[in-house]
Amino acid sequence: MNFLDRIVSAVNAWQRDLYTLLGAEIRSVNEDPSAIGSAVIFALALGAVHALTPGHGKAVVFTYFVGSRSRVWSGVGMACKVAASHVLSAALLVALFDSAASMFGRPSGAAR
């Protein structure tokens, strides 16, 4: 296993562990609403680790900035724009699907 494979495996393991921890935290919020703070922290950590995984156009953006010999701050600015658009589109999808799902009632039982 080469160095890059070990890094990808480690990131995937972190992501899997954070999913498990986040699930436990979300379940604990049902019993203790004060646990929402730690659930939010786990969600942010999961988002940060998720951003390290393949996708999100990182390779395309990186290749463009290396090929065009752009300044570092231009790349940082673009990274912030990509991150903001990713987060905003995810929040919009959650808002849209949540309102659509509420028309059919809230999940209960195993679906909850």
Secondary structure by P-SEA (a helix, b strand, c coil): ccaaaaaaaaaaaaaaaaaaaaaaaaaaaaacccaaaaaaaaaaaaaaaaaaccccaaaaaaaaaaaacccaaaaaaaaaaaaaaaaaaaaaaaaaaaaaaaaacccccccc
